[in-house]
Amino acid sequence: MPMETFKEKALDKKDDMGLLRRLFPFMRPHLAVFSLAVFLVFGLTALDLAIPWLTKQAVDRHIVPVPALAGESLAVDPENPLVAAFIETYPEAIDREKEGLHIYREALGHADGKTAFALRKADREGVIYLALLMLAVAICHGSIAFAHTLLLELGGQRIIYDIRLAIFTHLRSLSISYFHETPLGRMVTRVTGDVENLSEMFTSVVTFVFKDFFLVLGIVIMLFVLDVRLALVTLMILPPVILTAVFFAKSSRKAFRQLRVLIAEINSRFSETIGGMTVIRLFGWNKETERVFSGVSRSHYDAGMRQVKIFAVFMPAMEVLSSIGLALVLYYGGLRVVSEDISLGVLVAYISYLRMFFRPVRDIAEKYNSLQNAFSSAERLFQILDEPMGPEGKKGGVNPGPVERLSFSRLSFGYEKNALILKDLDFTVQRGQTIAIVGPTGAGKTSMVSLLVRFWDPVEGSILVNGVDLRKLCLHTWRSRLAMVMQDPFLFAGTLRENIQHGADASSDEKLEALLKDAGCELLLSRLPEGLDTVLEEDGKPLSSGERQLVSIARAFSRNPEILILDEATSYVDSLSEGVVQEALARLMRGRTTFLIAHRLSTARHADRILVLKMGKIAESGTHAELLDMGGLYWRMQHLEAVEGGN
């Protein structure tokens, strides 16, 4: 079973609170921002709860006054002719205990529509006052919501910046084996898509869930304040609401996890297809790659539809439960209004609060949807952060000083312990020597120099630098002494100058031009109108393979290394460029300890010593002449190369 399968099962066991605890260190530096956002939530909740309460006051005090207000009196305008006529007809309606002209509310039943409108001047003013108060509440709510959103975005973007930087930094500290085992598309998905999913959680989900929770709590309190019996009837709908939400939570988590895994798989397949497009077309694999990609895409579609179906069931279920709750309130509350147990304003406010109650419940469900997506992404990100650091992540170590002697001491190595690639290597290299490493494909040549760079560590034995185990040295200092020219050089998107000085101290144009001359780049520079400021595209385009190799040699020159590693540096170079590259390499090798992996034996003949590898062991060792005299493997390889050259 693939290792990734075990990691997926391990991830399945994580709980939401555990993930939140692991995310908290990223939130801690920004708690002040989020605390202020949560504080504003209380203000937003209070303002949300105020609107139905103000509506109740408008209905009960001014629009349809409740019987309890019957003993109150209203100030009226004596100058209004309708008011004067009414008072003349009903003088007993006057409240003589109040200053100014007031009439009792119960007297309004004797007035016709126009007269009642004139008499209810105080009610009209009260309605206008409450309407203006509602407008002020809405403006205040909008202002606080604006500040709340800004704070959330500020805190959320800062956290996402920290998380993305932590992921990138940790990736750089992992051993090279991780990058060999993990598809590129999957890593890209982690650093981009998964981090963005977390962004939504921090910018909207967390504090909005707080807001919705406090709003639901506030609504429940207000329901009991308005009428306890009506509140108890309403709460009958809560058990099915909770059961529906729990079912949705359990179902959606699994669907989101599967979606995130499949998105990473799609990115991996897509990245692999684009990178291998030349080979795919050459071998006619278009239909096969389309079939594979279509299969993964179909799996993603099916997983997405499962998620949609879960959500499609949940939302209508919540709507039905909401309607049932409103129907119960309308029936029971309406009967109590008719029987004058409660006022019409209480019922209106109650219906408003109940509609508000289901809105945050639905919001919490939707946010839970996003939260599950974010948790699935967090699982993927912590999978990276939980990867043990390689040698790159460890600080400190011994400074070796000038490298006088390098020894491979009874060294064995394998990418898997049960399958050794190198076995019992034992030899010493003195300062300034050139060691050529030759052998059949798969003999372990590149693995051998990878150990020297410390991309991997040996399974047994050690590499000694001036008698000190390489693993005890400061890795950064050690690698600063090395330069490597690969068979297929990698150039970054950027200027020619940036590619040459990458990781080295900046140099003046004069020094760079002298360095480029040593590297054989004069002709290259002369044909580039922008010279050192020529912008290269991804993978060094539009330079040829020979020109890219010359730039990589110039990059090695810029480091002024003590130890040079040449990994079949002329393999991809055409015959016209090979001479220029060979001359540049000869200048680069001068006075430096050099490890030369030779595909063509002609490049190894001038080495101080040639190591012939066979099945991971040193089969032969000596100079070119000594090895020919032995008449062994090297002699046969030389003879075969001569025959092929003759053909």
Secondary structure, DSSP 8 states (H G I E B T S, - for coil): --HHHHHHHHHHT--HHHHHHHHHHHHGGGHHHHHHHHHHHHHHHHHHHHHHHHHHHIIIIIIS--GGGTT-EEE--TTSHHHHHHHHH-GGGB-TTSSS-EEEGGGGGGS-HHHHHHHTHHHHHHHHHHHHHHHHHHHHHHHHHHHHHHHHHHHHHHHHHHHHHHHHHHHHHB-HHHHHHS-HHHHHHIIIIIHHHHHHIIIIIHHHHHHHHHHHHHHHHHHHHH-HHHHHHHGGGHHHHHHHHHHHHHHHHHHHHHHHHHHHHHHHHHHHHHHTHHHHHHTT-HHHHHHHHHHHHHHHHHHHHHHHHHHHHHHHHHHHHHHHHHHHHHHHHHHHHHTTSS-HHHHHHHHHHHHHHHHHHHHHHHHHHHHHHHHHHHHHHHHHHTS-B-GGG----B---S--EEEEEEEEE-SBTTB-SEEEEEEEEETT-EEEEE-STTSSHHHHHHHHHTSS--SEEEEEETTEEGGGB-HHHHHHTEEEE-SS----SEEHHHHHHTTS----HHHHHHHHHHTT-HHHHHH-TTGGG-EE-GGGTTS-HHHHHHHHHHHHHHH--SEEEEESTTTT--HHHHHHHHHHHHHHHTTSEEEEE-SSGGGTTTSSEEEEEETTEEEEEE-HHHHHHHTSHHHHHHHHHHHHHH-
